[in-house]
Amino acid sequence: MNALAKNTVADPEREFKMGNGEFQAIAKAIYKHAGIVIDSSKRELVYSRMSRRLRALSLSDFSSYLSILEGAQGKSEIKHLINTLTTNHTRFFREPHHFQYMQETIIPYWKKRAEKTGNKRLRIWCAASSTGEEPYTLAMVIANGLKGSVQWDWKILATDIDTSVLAAAKKGIYENKALEEIPKDYRRSYINKLGDGQFEIKPELKRHLTFNRLNLHGAWPIKTSFDMIFCRNVFIYFDLPSKQLLVDRFSEVLSEEGWFFLGHSESILVENSPFKLVGRTIYEPSNVVRRL
Ligand SMILES: C[S@@+](CC[C@H](N)C(=O)[O-])C[C@H]1O[C@@H](n2cnc3c(N)ncnc32)[C@H](O)[C@@H]1O
């Protein structure tokens, strides 16, 4: 059987028939609604993730699923499609050099600036926050760095396109096996053991975070200027024109003395870019203004 035939004929051992046209239609829908690029190398992944959704809807093939997507229920089904196809892998203190940079460079800068100007207001955006480990890590590092210094007003906006990961993030409850990702001192200060194999983020830390659904390629109902933006390990799913547009949009909502973080395998072309590189996937505005 040649490759094309294999792509278009149902495999008799497969639970559902997914022809090439059906795969392409799903790839087109996720690109349109989430900007996520899925090429044919992801065919198996799409099949296995979407099979769960087909089972949940008691469907027997992908063409019935596409009829739903294109029909009256399409709008609500899109959210399920997005939740099914996004990759949400994350962990506490992922890429620890970023948190070290915060401890050694950013937080001392904020503290010095506060001494000089009295400005103790900080706004942070974690722009693809998944199940919450990343924004809670940011919160732990900030709370720890500002310990002993009073009257700070700091808030983290955590957003994601996937409503199921946002619901988990809002709960802030994790399995004990994730404890080893969190340094001991932080565990003592910022988590409560629940005694059922789980732990929770302490409410006094949680109160600094707000979780909202936001599609990075859609409208941003943002009225503030951020001191720091984390947008890690999501650019890898987007195409170049979308990434370039996003970089410009992030630069518009980042303070002129702010910092912008990408994931370890991501980068932006610094030529003609509003950002310059200052560390491992750490950027600051190219027209940065440091007031110290
Ligand atoms: C691999 S996780 C990265 C999580 C975290 N930033 C980290 O580095 O550990 C990617 C996240 O991006 C989210 N995502 C994908 N497309 C998105 C979009 N268009 N807008 C907002 N979030 C998106 C996914 O739902 C997923 O939770």
The ligand as an ORCA input file, in Angstrom:
! r2SCAN-3c Opt
* xyz 0 1
  C       3.280     23.201     27.011
  S       2.198     24.226     27.923
  C       3.341     25.363     28.660
  C       2.958     25.690     30.086
  C       3.920     26.623     30.814
  N       3.983     27.913     30.172
  C       5.290     26.018     30.932
  O       6.210     26.475     30.232
  O       5.475     25.081     31.717
  C       1.445     25.208     26.623
  C       0.149     25.883     27.055
  O      -0.205     26.839     26.055
  C      -1.611     26.854     25.940
  N      -1.986     27.430     24.626
  C      -1.907     26.860     23.398
  N      -2.375     27.689     22.453
  C      -2.748     28.824     23.084
  C      -3.314     30.052     22.645
  N      -3.596     30.285     21.353
  N      -3.588     31.002     23.571
  C      -3.318     30.778     24.885
  N      -2.785     29.635     25.364
  C      -2.500     28.662     24.475
  C      -2.006     25.397     26.100
  O      -3.360     25.248     26.471
  C      -1.020     24.921     27.174
  O      -1.588     24.959     28.457
*
